[in-house]
């Protein structure tokens, strides 16, 4: 891959790769690292791609794999995050997180990645299954269960907001 083609891919797919990684690891700093690793792998792989869709699917697959590898790593499992510092930094400098992405962050990666790919990247369940190397049935089930869990989260938040509003009226 030449330099111009690589730069075009980075500009076009950076947000896609970052968000896929973010759905897996739920941490913007780790997602940044994964994004850099994935694009470095793209630059050095020497693989011939059929189309931009093929590149996009390959990048998402790499991001998901890197995220899973990080979550399985010994260091990650046995270290404690600095929650207060992370929350402060998130509030100050990261305005990219929409309400839906914030809720996706609370789901398990197997659900959040499928929901992200379906709703943000417009992949069908057949395409998601191929990219994630799972069956079409598994992709459909994860999508359905992810929607159910998302609905529960939205319902719970709605009730909490309503209770707070009623409490302030009294």
Secondary structure, 3 states (H helix, E strand, C coil): CCHHHHHHHHHHHHHHHHHHHHHHHCCHHHHHHHHHHHHHHHHHHCCCCCCHHHHHHHHHHHHHHHHHHHHHCHHHHCCCCCHHHHHHHHHHHCCCCCHHHHHHCCCCHHHHHHHHHHHCCCCCHHHHHHHHCCCHHHHHHHHHHHHHHHHHHHHHHHHHHHHHHHHHHC
